[in-house]
Amino acid sequence: MGGRQHESRNVKGKTPILRSFQFAFAGIAHFLRTQRHARFHVAAAIAVAALAGWLHVSHTDWAILILTMGLVLALEAVNTAIEAAVDLSSPQPHPLARVAKDVAAAAVLIAALAAIGVGIAILGPPLWDRLKW
């Protein structure tokens, strides 16, 4: 075993749970620090949450919005991981490396477009009612 995985193991060969969380939080920090799209998605999620709060959406609508925002951010993180792994394994341009990166980016785009649809479906009607003269 190499690198960090080996260093994080205790005597029995298992990663202590708190250490696993440290790795995950380090990943989130790296993700937000280095990925412009991640910061955009977080800003969009904050704006959606603020609007949902102002509109007093139902608990069910909140759950759908949170799940949708989490899905977009999770897919953006997976996209980042795939890009890093591809860059590591294929430092020279390769058609399959490009496919892997393009399809990972497409997954984020699909989720983001679906999130826009969810946002319009949930926030559109109450927003329209509030903005009517």
Protein Blocks (a to p, Z undefined) as FASTA:
>chain_A
ZZjllmmpcfkopacfklmmmmmmmmmmmmmmmmmklmmmmmmmmmmmmmmmmnopafkl
mmmmmmmmmmmmmmmmmmmmmmmmmmmmmmbacfklmmmmmmmmmmmmmmmmmmmmmmmm
mmmmmmmmmmpZZ
